[in-house]
Amino acid sequence: MGSEVTANIFVNAFNALGRDTEMARRGAAGYDTLAGWRASQTTQVALAGGAAMAVPGAHLAALTADVGFLLHKMSICAWGIGFKLGASVDAEDDLAVILGLWAGALEPDALSVTSVGAGASAGWIVFNAHYPTYGAAVMAKALAAGTGAGVSTVGAKIAGKKGGKALAKLSKPFIQKIAQKVAVKFSAILGSKAVTGAVPLLGALAGAGVNAYFLQKFADAAETYYREKVTRGG
């Protein structure tokens, strides 16, 4: 399999990820600024990436674990950004939307939803009325609009329902629909590790650099999401 990350590997890693945001809240509280929090998380993944690449080829035997670890650190960093910006943090819903933004599977226009209290404009999906969180409303809008192949039919059925229980769990169908795009994104970045992994020193440097770049881009998507969430009353 080499450095290829399949949609199934990604979905399994996402499903195995803990949804407890307390670690992120406590961690982010220890930093005075958002920039400081982001820098600390970047340093951590860079060190881990360098260590993982210290032994040429060893990382190829633990691809699933590598994806799981990166997804864990990405989630902690993202949720911490939400706390630093004063947003309400809804673990699974927020992470699903941020992953979609980061992978290019979700258009920024999907973030244009609002709460009842903020006043809804025509065409906007309203959260808190039928959708329990801002993230759920964003996913409902994206699913109904047809994000990714074959989403529109599924999205219409989900978004058309008014039951709270049906609307509370949109992250799973949403992740299933964007999984391939996210998996391709993981593969493209992790694939660069496989190329340089045969050279001890170069491999370690590449592992650190790739992980740092990986996290920074995801943090950018998280910051975009949470700033919009705060603006729209979430």
Secondary structure, 3 states (H helix, E strand, C coil): CCCCCCHHHHHHHHHHCCCCCHHHHHHHHCCCCHHHHHHHHHHHHHHHHHHHCCCCCHHHHHHHHHHHHHHHHHHHHHHHHHHHCCCCCCHHHHHHHHHHHHHCCCCHHHHCCEECCCCCCCCCCEECCCCCCHHHHHHHHHHHHCCCCCHHHHHHHHHCCCCHHHHHCCHHHHHHHHHHHHHHHHHHHHHHHHHHCCCHHHHHHHHHHHHHHHHHHHHHHHHHHHHHHHHCCC
